[in-house]
């Protein structure tokens, strides 16, 4: 339960602190769309992390 609260809290923090007028990163105004992209980015991050850990182990 705490993990879900922490995950949602991190997403809300990133949503509120996203750059508004940045060229490389476009601000997402719709919370559902932001949540969808946040979940995809989180899964990609976990996938890269697990792939790098598997390559570093002997």
MDTraj code that builds the backbone (N, CA, C; nanometers):
import mdtraj as md
import numpy as np

residues = "UNK UNK UNK UNK UNK UNK UNK UNK UNK UNK UNK UNK UNK UNK UNK UNK UNK UNK UNK UNK UNK UNK UNK UNK UNK UNK UNK UNK UNK UNK UNK UNK UNK UNK UNK UNK UNK UNK UNK UNK UNK UNK UNK UNK UNK UNK UNK UNK UNK UNK UNK UNK UNK UNK UNK UNK UNK UNK".split()
xyz = np.array([
    [0.0822, -0.1188, 0.0000],
    [0.0000, 0.0000, 0.0000],
    [0.0870, 0.1258, 0.0000],
    [0.1924, 0.1239, 0.0818],
    [0.2823, 0.2392, 0.0886],
    [0.3500, 0.2626, -0.0456],
    [0.3828, 0.1543, -0.1179],
    [0.4485, 0.1669, -0.2469],
    [0.3603, 0.2419, -0.3460],
    [0.2301, 0.2111, -0.3468],
    [0.1387, 0.2799, -0.4384],
    [0.1295, 0.4284, -0.4042],
    [0.1239, 0.4595, -0.2763],
    [0.1190, 0.5997, -0.2349],
    [0.2461, 0.6720, -0.2771],
    [0.3589, 0.6060, -0.2604],
    [0.4867, 0.6660, -0.2980],
    [0.4954, 0.6865, -0.4489],
    [0.4474, 0.5889, -0.5261],
    [0.4500, 0.6001, -0.6712],
    [0.3603, 0.7144, -0.7191],
    [0.2406, 0.7236, -0.6658],
    [0.1487, 0.8303, -0.7044],
    [0.2027, 0.9650, -0.6584],
    [0.2597, 0.9698, -0.5396],
    [0.3172, 1.0946, -0.4894],
    [0.4313, 1.1432, -0.5776],
    [0.5151, 1.0511, -0.6241],
    [0.6234, 1.0886, -0.7143],
    [0.5715, 1.1385, -0.8468],
    [0.4660, 1.0769, -0.8969],
    [0.4070, 1.1198, -1.0238],
    [0.3435, 1.2573, -1.0101],
    [0.2753, 1.2820, -0.8998],
    [0.2127, 1.4127, -0.8778],
    [0.3211, 1.5197, -0.8683],
    [0.4289, 1.4895, -0.7998],
    [0.5387, 1.5852, -0.7870],
    [0.5987, 1.6171, -0.9240],
    [0.6200, 1.5154, -1.0070],
    [0.6737, 1.5393, -1.1407],
    [0.5742, 1.6161, -1.2273],
    [0.4462, 1.5882, -1.2118],
    [0.3438, 1.6607, -1.2883],
    [0.3444, 1.8084, -1.2526],
    [0.3537, 1.8391, -1.1244],
    [0.3506, 1.9785, -1.0813],
    [0.4801, 2.0527, -1.1129],
    [0.5904, 1.9817, -1.1259],
    [0.7199, 2.0450, -1.1486],
    [0.7722, 2.0274, -1.2905],
    [0.6868, 1.9941, -1.3832],
    [0.7336, 1.9798, -1.5209],
    [0.7611, 2.1167, -1.5822],
    [0.8625, 2.1236, -1.6677],
    [0.8942, 2.2523, -1.7302],
    [0.7830, 2.2942, -1.8262],
    [0.7427, 2.4180, -1.8194],
    [0.6302, 2.4651, -1.8992],
    [0.6707, 2.5097, -2.0390],
    [0.7831, 2.5766, -2.0516],
    [0.8223, 2.6332, -2.1803],
    [0.9591, 2.5807, -2.2230],
    [0.9747, 2.4503, -2.2210],
    [1.1008, 2.3883, -2.2579],
    [1.0889, 2.3272, -2.3973],
    [1.1867, 2.3512, -2.4805],
    [1.1849, 2.2989, -2.6174],
    [1.1947, 2.1457, -2.6228],
    [1.2939, 2.0850, -2.5571],
    [1.3071, 1.9391, -2.5723],
    [1.1960, 1.8592, -2.5043],
    [1.1370, 1.9122, -2.4011],
    [1.0326, 1.8400, -2.3280],
    [0.9040, 1.9217, -2.3303],
    [0.7988, 1.8634, -2.3797],
    [0.6705, 1.9312, -2.3901],
    [0.5896, 1.9046, -2.2629],
    [0.5289, 2.0075, -2.2087],
    [0.4466, 1.9927, -2.0888],
    [0.3167, 1.9203, -2.1242],
    [0.2755, 1.8302, -2.0351],
    [0.1510, 1.7552, -2.0543],
    [0.0493, 1.8117, -1.9565],
    [-0.0601, 1.8651, -2.0095],
    [-0.1590, 1.9322, -1.9256],
    [-0.2642, 1.8374, -1.8709],
    [-0.2960, 1.7316, -1.9436],
    [-0.4002, 1.6390, -1.8993],
    [-0.3412, 1.5373, -1.8017],
    [-0.3961, 1.5278, -1.6797],
    [-0.3406, 1.4365, -1.5796],
    [-0.3419, 1.2896, -1.6237],
    [-0.4455, 1.2463, -1.6934],
    [-0.4502, 1.1060, -1.7378],
    [-0.3410, 1.0766, -1.8387],
    [-0.3203, 1.1688, -1.9301],
    [-0.2151, 1.1500, -2.0295],
    [-0.0777, 1.1519, -1.9632],
    [-0.0601, 1.2398, -1.8643],
    [0.0662, 1.2439, -1.7916],
    [0.0882, 1.1126, -1.7166],
    [-0.0159, 1.0599, -1.6528],
    [-0.0037, 0.9355, -1.5787],
    [0.0334, 0.8208, -1.6729],
    [-0.0262, 0.8181, -1.7908],
    [0.0050, 0.7155, -1.8899],
    [0.1516, 0.7243, -1.9319],
    [0.1992, 0.8426, -1.9651],
    [0.3385, 0.8579, -2.0066],
    [0.4337, 0.8328, -1.8898],
    [0.3930, 0.8693, -1.7690],
    [0.4759, 0.8443, -1.6511],
    [0.4954, 0.6940, -1.6303],
    [0.3880, 0.6165, -1.6436],
    [0.3995, 0.4718, -1.6265],
    [0.4903, 0.4102, -1.7324],
    [0.4801, 0.4566, -1.8560],
    [0.5655, 0.4050, -1.9623],
    [0.7118, 0.4383, -1.9345],
    [0.7390, 0.5621, -1.8964],
    [0.8763, 0.6006, -1.8649],
    [0.9300, 0.5221, -1.7463],
    [0.8459, 0.4968, -1.6474],
    [0.8888, 0.4194, -1.5305],
    [0.9232, 0.2757, -1.5707],
    [0.8409, 0.2144, -1.6544],
    [0.8702, 0.0789, -1.7003],
    [0.9982, 0.0740, -1.7835],
    [1.0203, 0.1729, -1.8702],
    [1.1431, 0.1785, -1.9491],
    [1.2651, 0.1934, -1.8596],
    [1.2521, 0.2763, -1.7558],
    [1.3625, 0.2949, -1.6617],
    [1.3941, 0.1630, -1.5895],
    [1.2920, 0.0934, -1.5432],
    [1.3129, -0.0347, -1.4751],
    [1.3732, -0.1379, -1.5696],
    [1.3301, -0.1378, -1.6935],
    [1.3816, -0.2331, -1.7918],
    [1.5297, -0.2063, -1.8195],
    [1.5670, -0.0790, -1.8367],
    [1.7081, -0.0461, -1.8589],
    [1.7917, -0.0811, -1.7370],
    [1.7373, -0.0576, -1.6188],
    [1.8103, -0.0871, -1.4965],
    [1.8335, -0.2367, -1.4816],
    [1.7314, -0.3165, -1.5075],
    [1.7477, -0.4620, -1.4960],
    [1.8403, -0.5159, -1.6034],
    [1.8377, -0.4561, -1.7221],
    [1.9272, -0.4998, -1.8297],
    [2.0712, -0.4669, -1.7963],
    [2.0965, -0.3505, -1.7403],
    [2.2335, -0.3142, -1.7043],
    [2.2845, -0.3980, -1.5878],
    [2.1974, -0.4350, -1.4952],
    [2.2381, -0.5194, -1.3843],
    [2.2692, -0.6609, -1.4315],
    [2.1953, -0.7115, -1.5279],
    [2.2212, -0.8476, -1.5772],
    [2.3503, -0.8535, -1.6574],
    [2.3895, -0.7445, -1.7231],
    [2.5133, -0.7424, -1.7998],
    [2.6350, -0.7280, -1.7080],
    [2.6190, -0.6652, -1.5945],
    [2.7321, -0.6440, -1.5035],
    [2.7606, -0.7651, -1.4173],
    [2.6636, -0.8556, -1.3999],
    [2.6882, -0.9751, -1.3182],
    [2.7691, -1.0769, -1.3973],
    [2.8636, -1.1504, -1.3303],
    [2.9487, -1.2467, -1.4015],
    [2.8767, -1.3686, -1.4481],
])
top = md.Topology()
chain = top.add_chain()
for i, resn in enumerate(residues, 1):
    res = top.add_residue(resn, chain, resSeq=i)
    for name in ("N", "CA", "C"):
        top.add_atom(name, md.element.get_by_symbol(name[0]), res)
traj = md.Trajectory(xyz[None], top)
